[in-house]
Amino acid sequence: MKKSARRGLSAICILGGIFSLPFVLFSPMMFDSPGSENNIYLHLLFGSVLLFPLMSFSGALFPWMLRRWEWSAWFFLMPCFGAGFVVLCAALLQVKCNGNFACVT
């Protein structure tokens, strides 16, 4: 992979991680609703929101650390997996609890 493409993808991963930080900051407010602390789907969504910036920054850093291997460019897909996990958990919450944070499971 060319160095310029690697730089561009790293910049996209870093920007994704930076722009997701406000969501991490306000994610504890999901537990404000009474009874929401017992909802496993909400805990999954909370964990996935916390995990996304970590995966984004890792997706920008690991391809540079492991650039000697030709498969290292696959680490740029880590933010996609993080975003997919957030979407999956939000869809699961929507289907199982009708989008209600205080759903009894």
C-alpha positions in Angstrom: 0.0 0.0 0.0 1.3 3.4 -0.8 2.4 5.7 1.9 0.0 8.5 0.9 -3.0 6.1 1.1 -1.8 4.9 4.5 -1.7 8.5 5.7 -5.1 9.3 4.3 -6.7 6.3 5.9 -4.9 7.0 9.2 -6.3 10.6 9.1 -9.8 9.2 8.5 -9.5 6.8 11.5 -8.2 9.5 13.8 -11.0 11.9 12.8 -13.5 9.2 13.4 -12.1 8.6 16.8 -12.1 12.3 17.7 -15.6 12.9 16.4 -16.9 9.9 18.5 -15.5 11.3 21.8 -18.6 13.5 22.5 -20.8 10.4 22.2 -18.5 8.7 24.8 -18.7 11.7 27.1 -22.5 11.6 27.1 -23.1 7.9 27.0 -23.4 7.5 30.8 -26.6 9.5 30.5 -28.3 6.5 28.9 -28.6 5.1 32.4 -30.6 8.0 33.7 -33.9 6.3 33.2 -35.1 4.3 36.2 -34.6 0.6 35.6 -32.2 1.1 32.8 -29.3 -0.3 34.8 -30.8 -3.8 34.5 -31.0 -3.7 30.7 -28.3 -6.0 29.1 -28.9 -4.5 25.7 -28.2 -1.0 27.0 -25.0 -2.3 28.6 -24.0 -3.7 25.2 -24.7 -0.4 23.5 -22.7 1.5 26.2 -19.8 -0.9 25.8 -19.8 -0.6 22.0 -19.9 3.3 22.2 -16.9 3.2 24.6 -15.1 0.7 22.3 -15.5 2.7 19.1 -12.8 5.4 19.7 -10.4 2.8 20.9 -10.9 0.8 17.7 -10.6 4.0 15.6 -7.3 5.0 17.2 -6.0 1.4 17.0 -7.0 1.3 13.4 -4.8 4.3 12.7 -1.9 3.1 14.8 -1.5 -0.6 14.1 -1.0 -0.4 10.3 2.0 1.8 11.0 3.4 -0.3 13.7 3.1 -3.5 11.6 3.8 -2.0 8.2 6.5 -4.6 7.4 3.7 -7.2 6.9 1.6 -6.9 3.8 -1.6 -7.7 5.6 -1.2 -4.8 8.0 -3.5 -2.6 5.9 -6.4 -4.7 7.1 -6.2 -3.0 10.5 -7.7 0.1 8.8 -11.1 -1.8 8.9 -11.1 -1.8 12.7 -13.3 1.4 12.9 -15.8 -0.3 10.5 -16.1 -3.2 12.9 -16.6 -0.8 15.8 -19.3 1.1 13.9 -21.0 -2.2 13.0 -21.0 -3.2 16.6 -22.6 0.1 17.6 -25.3 -0.3 14.9 -25.9 -3.9 15.8 -26.3 -3.1 19.5 -28.6 -0.1 18.7 -30.7 -2.3 16.4 -30.9 -5.0 19.1 -32.1 -2.5 21.6 -34.7 -1.2 19.1 -36.0 -4.7 18.3 -35.9 -6.2 21.8 -37.0 -3.2 23.8 -38.7 -0.9 21.2 -35.9 1.6 21.7 -36.7 1.9 25.4 -33.7 2.2 27.7 -35.7 1.0 30.8 -36.7 -2.4 29.2 -36.8 -5.4 31.5 -35.1 -8.3 29.9 
